[in-house]
Amino acid sequence: MIAPVTIQTARAFAAWTHPHLAPPADAEFVIGVHSGRGALVGVVFIDRPGRWALDDGRTAEITCLSTDGTPNACSALLGAAWRAIRSKGCRRLMAYTRTNEPDIRLLWEVTTFGGRS
């Protein structure tokens, strides 16, 4: 189930699942995904692009996406983020991945979402 979460809850979840990275201090909005039993299993922070040259008013950036490893949680969050920014008039969603992260599908999925019109 997709639902908004508070920034405090999302920061605590991201700190728990990724202790090697500091969670974002703020975001334009945060979306969470919950299991069938209601437990929070992932969060995504969406904000304006950090680089001013990319901040064209129609681009959003995922500043943090964190899950506890639940299958399909990442895809659910990416889909929800894409639908949310499209409803606000954005046409591109960007994200960056670390080369030492175990799953590099995020880059492909976000690029695919951003390529659709």
N, C-alpha and C positions, 0 to 999 in steps of 0.2 A: 504494500500500500504506500503510495506517495503522499507526503504531507509536509507542510512547512514546519521548520523547527526553529527554536530560538538560537541566536548566535552563540550564547553561552553553552547550550547543550551541544551544538555542532562543534564548537572549539574543544570541549571536553572529550567528545567522541574521537575527533581527529587526533588529539594528543594521546589518547589511549591506543588507537590503532596504528599510529605512525609516530612513535616517541622520538625518532631521529629528526623530525621536521617540526618546526614551530607552526601551529595553525595560524591562519590569517587573523589579523586583529579585527577586521571588519569585512563586510561584503554588502553588495546591493541587496541580495537576498540569498537565503539558504534553503535548500530542499533536502528532506530526509526520506529514506525508504525504510519501511518497517516490515518485519516478518508477519506471517499469518497470526502469530500470537501477540503481536503488538510491540515486540522488541525492536529497538532502533538497530539497523544493520548497515547503514551507510548514510553519508552526507555529501553534498556538493555545495561549494561556495561559488557564487557567480558575481562578478563585478565588472566594472569597466576595465578596458585594457590598461595594463601598467605602463605601457609605452605610449607617450602622447601622440606619436605619429600614427598609431593604430586606432586611436580613440576618435572615430569618425561619427559617433552617434548611432551607428548601425552594427557595431561589433561588440560582443561580450566576451569575457574571458573566464574560464574556470580557473580559479586560483587554488582550489584544493578539492580533490575528490578522494574520499576515504571510505572503505568498506571493511567489514570484519571477515571477508572472504566468502560470504554467502553467494551461491551461484546466481548469476543474472542481476545482482544488485547494481553493479557498475553500469550495465546496459540500461537498467530502469532509470537510474539517475541521469544518465546522458540524454535519454529520450525526454525525460521530464524537463531537464534544463533547456533542451532545444525547443520544446513546445512553449515554455515560459518566455524565453527571449523572443521567439517569433511573434508571440502575442503582443510584445512591447515594440514591435517594428524592427527588430534586429534581423540581419541577414547572414551573419557569420558568428560562429562560436569557436573560440580558440582555446587550446589547452597545451600544456607542455608536459613532457614526461621526463623522468630521470632515467638515464641509461642503466643505472644499477637497480632499478625497480624490477621485480620479477615478472610483471605483466605489461607488455608494451602495446596491447591491443587498443588502449585508450587513444593513442595518437591516430591510429587508423580510423577508429569509430568517429572521433570528433571531426577529422578531415572529411569523412564521408558525409556527416550531417551538414557541415558547412558548405559542401559542394552542391547540395540540393537547392533548388529554387522554390 
